[in-house]
Structure formats: structure tokens, C-alpha cells
Amino acid sequence: MISAAKSIIRQLILCGVAVLAAACGAKSPAGDAPVDFPLPEIRSVWDHKEFLLKGQPIIFEADEPNLRNYIRSHVLSKLLAGDFAEIERLATIYRDGMRTPSGIEKLAVLYWSFTDITIVDRAGVREETLKLFDQWMAQYPQSPTPYIAAAHLFDTWARSIGCFCRDDTPAERVVIQDKLDRALSFLTGKWEIVRRDPHSHAMKIQVLAAGAKSAETAEEAFEAARREHSGRYAIYFNALSTAPEMFSSPASAGAFTEKVANSLAETMGAAGDVGYARVWWSGDHYRQVSYLFSRGMVNWPRIRNGFFQLIGEYPEPWNFNAFARFSCIVGDVATLRRLEPAVRKYPIDQIWPSDQREYCLLFAEAQTEDVPEVQ
């Protein structure tokens, strides 16, 4: 009796998922990417050989989240120990385009370390930490790394205080402006040195868009960045995340995302759809673009094809989970069903919370239990 009741409840849940998806207008899009594509073998761990232990290379295995955490903790520990040589060594290696298991440039991950709350938050930055940056610049005056790191530090400091919005007090606005201007000065004051590093351009776009005083606009900085370091992800991601269009209407956000996505795609040749999908993935962090995904108002066949190519080159659980999440949002049941085993084996909470993931996987499962296919 209890077993029969559970079965009935389960069937109601499954039907409810399918009906809800249909009511929202979700459809399984048609496109060139095959829904029965062969999945590559998932690599849940990757070897990383660029780190040193007592002067000797060490090899360890880490997935995307753990590697990002390791790079951050490694860089911060070296900073606080005054071991600037190690940070410089990694930056030099990463500047050539070394990537994480998911395909993101490790250079960006290295610089994200300097936004960590252990060294900067609303309370500010400790005097001892500021002295470390001064020492770093003194020891490596011809390296772009300490200047870009300092720009990140001061930009994060400004953002931790406020956002130049109506809730900021006049006193806070003065402090925010000072920190943003300081962040920009670290870049422009040594521009002939720092411009060799592609992340300097991404950082410049970010602080200009945030309100740093300059005759140059964020849009102009983006165009210059595209000319000098075409195809580097951080440049396009920062141009997207800081554009006022992303905080306007869904139509404006969608049009701008499409523009940036095509701009990156043009630099990637046959892998152009990967760049296209990555920009739309980045844009999904904004409510207006999320709305477009949920209403099926995106070029899903092209995004899907980009993800298909992406997991072929970078078969990391991070990418599989993102692909499955978007497949669920747009109602692409066939693709979601193909990805379900991989996601169940390697779930990534940072990509989607467990309740959302379980809902989507239940949605995929529902299509196999005599529930009408979502049309």
C-alpha cells in the first residue's frame, strides 16, 4: 500500500515537472548539433606541473573548483611571505595562455587572487599588505604583474565600499572615487610596461566602467584591447559585465551580448561557437540575459554547438554541468537526457544549487516514464 502510494506521488511529481515546463513555453530546439552526440570521457582530475616545491616541479591532480582555490591560496601565501619571484614565475607562464581544466585562462585566475577577502574588504587593506605591494613593485619595476595586481586590489576595495549608487553616502562616494582612480593610475602610470599583459586591458575596461576619471572610455579601452590582444577571454567578459546595456532591458542586454559574443567568435576560427557560447554563459549572470534564456529567446543551436565543441576539448565536469543547466533552462530535453549520467556522477554545486539540479534531472527522467514529450 505504502509502495503504491509512493509510486503515485512520484508519477504526479514527474508529470508536474513536464507540465510546468510546457506551461513556460520550453521547447526542445532544433539545430545542427546532434542530440545523440558521443560524450567524451570525463576528466574529473587534471595534472598541473607549473608549481614548485623546494625548487622542484610537483605534479598534483585537481578539478576546476579545487584548482582555482589552490592557485588563489598559493598566490596569496607567496604574497604574504614576500615571495614575489614565485608569483612572477607563474604570471610569466600563464601570460602565454595556459588554461584551467574548463578552458579558462589561468592568468585571470591568478589575478582574481588579489580580490580575496583575506586581504581586502569593506574595512580596507592593512598597511602591511600595502607595503608588500610597494616592495613587489620596487623589486620588479619592469614587470606588469604587480601593477595589475594592485589595480585589482584597489578596484575591489572601492567596490566593497559601495557602487556609486543612490545608497552611497557623499563621504563614501569620495572614497570610492579615490580608490578607483588609484586603481587606474597603477595601469596608466606604467602603461607601456603593463600593456604587454592582456589582463591589463581587461582591468582597464573594468575600472573605467566603474567610474575612474579618464578621458578614455571603457568602450574605447575595449576596442584598443581587441586590437592588441584579440581573443583573450577576460577582455570580452569584462566588456560584457561592465556595459550599461547589461543593466537595461532584456532586448538591450541581449543585443549587446550578441555583439560581444560574435566579436570573440570571429577570433576563434572553427571554434567560434565556443567563444559565442562562453560569452552567453558569462552574460547569464545578469537577470536580463537569464530572462532571455528562460524564454528561449537565444540562439540555442549555436550555443549548444559551442558547448558540444567545448566538452570535446575540455571534458571537465564544470563544463558538463553548465551545458546541462542551460539545456534544462531552454527545455532541450534530448540534450539534457544525454548529459544526465555525467551530471549525476560529477555534480558541481557552484554551477547550479542541488535543488535546481535535482529538479532538472527529474525533468530529464520524466521524459522516459510515459510523460508526453515537451513540444
C-alpha positions in Angstrom: 0.0 0.0 0.0 2.8 2.4 1.0 4.8 1.4 -2.0 1.8 2.1 -4.3 1.3 5.5 -2.7 4.9 6.4 -3.3 4.6 5.3 -6.9 1.6 7.5 -7.4 3.3 10.5 -5.7 6.4 10.0 -7.8 4.3 9.9 -11.0 2.5 13.1 -10.0 5.8 14.9 -9.4 7.2 13.7 -12.7 4.0 14.9 -14.6 4.1 18.2 -12.7 7.7 18.8 -13.9 6.7 18.2 -17.5 3.5 20.3 -17.3 5.4 23.2 -15.7 8.0 23.1 -18.5 5.3 23.0 -21.2 3.4 25.9 -19.5 6.5 28.0 -19.5 6.8 27.5 -23.3 10.0 25.5 -23.1 10.8 23.7 -26.3 13.4 21.3 -27.5 15.2 23.4 -30.1 16.2 22.1 -33.4 19.7 22.8 -34.7 22.8 21.4 -36.3 24.4 20.0 -33.1 23.3 16.3 -32.9 21.4 15.4 -29.8 22.9 11.9 -29.9 26.5 13.1 -29.9 29.0 10.8 -28.3 30.1 12.1 -25.0 33.9 12.3 -24.4 35.4 10.6 -21.4 35.0 12.9 -18.5 38.2 14.0 -16.8 37.4 14.8 -13.2 41.1 15.5 -12.4 43.9 17.1 -14.3 47.7 17.3 -13.8 49.3 20.6 -13.1 53.1 20.8 -13.4 53.8 24.5 -13.1 54.1 24.6 -9.3 57.3 24.2 -7.4 58.2 22.6 -4.1 61.7 23.5 -2.8 62.7 24.4 -6.3 61.4 21.2 -7.9 58.3 20.8 -10.0 55.5 18.9 -8.4 52.5 17.2 -10.1 49.2 17.1 -8.4 45.6 16.5 -9.6 42.8 19.0 -9.2 39.4 19.7 -10.8 38.3 23.2 -11.8 37.0 24.4 -8.4 39.9 22.9 -6.4 42.5 24.3 -8.9 41.1 27.8 -8.7 41.2 27.6 -4.9 44.7 26.2 -5.0 46.0 29.0 -7.2 44.4 31.6 -5.0 45.8 30.2 -1.8 49.2 29.6 -3.4 49.5 33.2 -4.8 48.2 34.8 -1.5 50.6 32.7 0.6 53.5 33.8 -1.6 52.4 37.4 -1.5 52.2 37.5 2.3 55.6 35.7 2.5 57.1 38.3 0.2 58.0 35.6 -2.3 57.3 37.8 -5.4 59.5 35.7 -7.6 57.1 32.8 -7.5 54.1 34.9 -8.4 56.2 36.4 -11.3 57.2 33.0 -12.5 53.5 31.8 -12.6 52.4 35.0 -14.3 55.0 34.6 -17.0 53.9 31.1 -17.7 50.2 32.0 -17.6 50.6 35.0 -19.8 51.2 32.7 -22.8 47.7 31.4 -22.5 47.8 28.4 -20.2 44.3 27.3 -19.3 42.4 25.6 -16.5 40.6 22.2 -17.0 37.5 24.1 -18.1 39.4 26.2 -20.6 39.5 29.5 -18.7 42.9 31.3 -18.8 44.9 30.7 -15.7 46.2 34.3 -15.9 42.7 35.6 -14.9 42.5 33.1 -12.0 45.9 34.3 -10.8 44.7 38.0 -10.7 41.4 37.1 -9.1 43.6 36.1 -6.1 44.0 39.8 -5.3 40.3 40.3 -4.8 40.2 37.8 -1.9 38.6 38.9 1.3 41.6 37.8 3.3 43.5 40.9 2.0 40.7 43.4 1.0 37.2 44.0 2.2 35.0 46.9 3.3 37.3 47.6 6.2 40.0 48.2 3.7 43.5 46.9 3.2 46.0 46.5 6.0 49.1 48.8 5.9 51.3 45.7 6.0 49.7 44.5 2.8 50.1 47.8 1.0 53.8 47.8 1.9 54.1 44.3 0.4 52.9 45.7 -2.9 55.3 48.6 -2.7 58.1 46.1 -2.2 56.9 44.0 -5.1 56.9 47.0 -7.4 60.4 48.0 -6.2 61.8 44.5 -6.9 60.1 44.1 -10.3 59.7 47.6 -11.7 59.6 46.3 -15.3 57.0 43.6 -14.7 53.4 44.3 -15.4 52.3 41.8 -12.7 52.4 43.9 -9.5 50.7 46.9 -11.1 47.8 44.9 -12.4 47.5 43.1 -9.1 47.4 46.4 -7.3 44.8 47.7 -9.6 42.7 44.6 -8.8 43.2 45.3 -5.1 42.1 48.9 -5.2 39.2 48.2 -7.5 37.9 45.5 -5.1 38.5 48.0 -2.2 36.3 50.5 -4.0 33.5 48.0 -4.7 33.5 46.7 -1.2 32.6 50.3 0.0 29.8 51.0 -2.5 28.7 51.1 -6.1 28.3 54.8 -6.9 24.6 54.4 -6.5 22.0 56.3 -4.5 22.6 54.3 -1.3 26.2 55.5 -1.1 26.8 58.5 1.2 28.7 61.5 -0.1 31.7 60.5 2.1 31.6 57.0 0.6 31.5 58.4 -2.9 34.7 60.4 -2.3 36.5 57.3 -1.0 35.2 55.1 -3.8 36.4 57.7 -6.4 39.8 57.8 -4.8 40.2 54.0 -4.8 39.1 53.7 -8.5 41.4 56.5 -9.6 44.3 54.8 -7.7 43.4 51.5 -9.4 43.6 53.2 -12.9 46.8 55.0 -12.0 48.6 51.7 -11.4 47.8 50.8 -15.0 48.1 54.1 -16.9 51.2 55.2 -14.9 53.2 52.3 -16.3 51.1 51.6 -19.4 54.0 50.8 -21.7 55.0 48.1 -19.3 51.6 46.7 -18.3 50.0 46.7 -21.7 52.1 43.6 -22.6 49.9 41.6 -20.3 46.4 41.1 -21.8 44.8 41.2 -18.4 45.9 44.9 -18.0 43.4 45.7 -20.8 40.6 43.8 -19.1 41.3 45.5 -15.8 41.4 48.9 -17.5 37.9 48.3 -19.0 36.7 47.4 -15.6 37.9 50.4 -13.6 36.9 52.9 -16.4 33.4 51.4 -16.4 33.3 51.6 -12.6 33.9 55.4 -12.7 37.6 56.0 -12.7 38.3 59.5 -14.1 39.8 59.4 -17.5 39.4 61.0 -21.0 39.3 57.4 -22.3 36.0 55.5 -22.1 35.5 51.8 -21.3 34.3 51.3 -24.9 37.5 52.8 -26.3 39.5 50.7 -24.0 37.7 47.6 -25.3 38.4 48.5 -28.9 42.1 49.0 -28.1 42.2 45.7 -26.2 40.7 43.9 -29.2 43.4 45.3 -31.4 46.3 44.4 -29.1 45.2 41.1 -27.5 42.4 39.8 -29.7 40.6 36.7 -28.4 41.7 36.8 -24.7 38.6 35.9 -22.7 38.9 38.3 -19.9 38.8 41.3 -22.2 35.4 40.2 -23.6 34.0 39.1 -20.3 34.8 42.4 -18.7 33.5 44.4 -21.6 30.2 42.5 -21.2 30.0 42.7 -17.4 30.6 46.4 -17.2 28.4 47.6 -20.1 25.3 49.7 -19.1 23.3 47.7 -21.6 23.5 44.7 -19.3 21.5 46.6 -16.7 18.9 47.9 -19.1 16.1 46.0 -20.8 16.4 42.3 -21.9 16.4 43.5 -25.5 19.4 45.8 -24.9 21.3 43.2 -22.9 20.6 40.6 -25.5 21.8 42.7 -28.4 25.0 43.7 -26.6 25.7 40.1 -25.5 25.2 39.0 -29.1 27.6 41.7 -30.3 30.4 40.7 -27.8 29.8 37.0 -28.5 30.2 37.5 -32.2 33.3 39.6 -31.6 35.0 36.9 -29.7 33.8 34.2 -32.0 35.4 35.9 -35.0 38.8 35.5 -33.4 38.5 31.7 -32.9 38.1 30.3 -36.4 36.4 26.9 -36.5 36.0 27.1 -32.7 34.0 30.3 -33.0 30.8 28.8 -31.5 32.8 28.0 -28.3 33.6 31.7 -27.9 30.0 32.5 -28.7 28.7 30.1 -26.1 31.2 31.3 -23.4 30.1 34.9 -23.8 26.4 34.0 -23.5 27.3 31.8 -20.5 29.0 34.8 -18.9 26.0 37.0 -19.7 23.7 34.6 -17.9 24.9 36.1 -14.6 22.7 39.1 -15.4 19.0 39.0 -14.8 18.1 40.4 -18.3 20.1 37.7 -20.1 18.8 35.0 -17.8 15.3 36.1 -18.8 16.2 35.6 -22.5 17.4 32.0 -21.8 14.3 31.1 -19.8 12.0 32.4 -22.6 14.0 30.6 -25.3 15.0 33.9 -26.9 18.6 32.9 -27.6 20.4 31.2 -30.5 20.4 27.9 -28.6 21.5 25.7 -31.5 24.7 27.8 -31.8 25.2 27.9 -28.0 24.6 24.1 -27.9 27.1 23.5 -30.7 29.6 25.6 -28.8 29.2 23.6 -25.7 29.4 20.4 -27.7 32.8 21.5 -29.0 33.9 22.8 -25.6 33.3 19.5 -23.8 35.2 17.8 -26.6 38.3 19.8 -25.9 37.8 20.3 -22.2 35.8 17.3 -20.8 35.7 18.8 -17.3 32.6 18.3 -15.0 32.4 22.1 -14.7 31.5 22.3 -18.4 29.2 19.3 -18.4 27.2 20.8 -15.6 26.9 24.2 -17.3 25.8 22.6 -20.5 23.2 20.5 -18.7 21.9 23.5 -16.8 21.4 25.6 -19.9 19.8 22.6 -21.7 17.3 22.4 -18.8 16.6 26.2 -18.9 15.8 26.2 -22.6 13.8 22.9 -22.4 16.2 20.9 -24.6 15.2 17.6 -23.2 17.1 15.4 -25.6 20.5 17.1 -24.8 19.7 17.2 -21.1 19.0 13.5 -21.1 22.3 12.8 -22.8 24.2 14.8 -20.1 22.3 13.4 -17.1 24.6 10.5 -16.3 27.7 12.8 -16.3 26.0 15.3 -14.0 24.8 12.7 -11.6 28.3 11.3 -11.4 30.1 14.7 -11.1 27.7 17.3 -9.8 29.1 20.9 -9.4 27.2 23.0 -6.8 29.0 26.1 -7.9 27.3 25.8 -11.3 23.8 25.2 -10.0 22.5 24.5 -6.5 21.4 21.0 -5.7 17.7 21.8 -5.6 17.8 23.3 -9.1 20.0 20.4 -10.4 17.7 17.7 -9.0 14.7 19.5 -10.5 16.3 19.4 -13.9 17.5 15.9 -13.7 14.0 14.8 -12.6 12.7 16.7 -15.6 15.0 14.7 -17.8 14.0 11.4 -16.2 10.3 12.3 -16.5 10.5 12.1 -20.3 11.3 8.4 -20.1 8.2 7.4 -17.9 5.3 7.8 -20.3 5.1 11.5 -19.8 4.4 13.3 -23.1 7.5 14.8 -24.7 7.8 18.6 -24.3 7.0 20.0 -27.7 
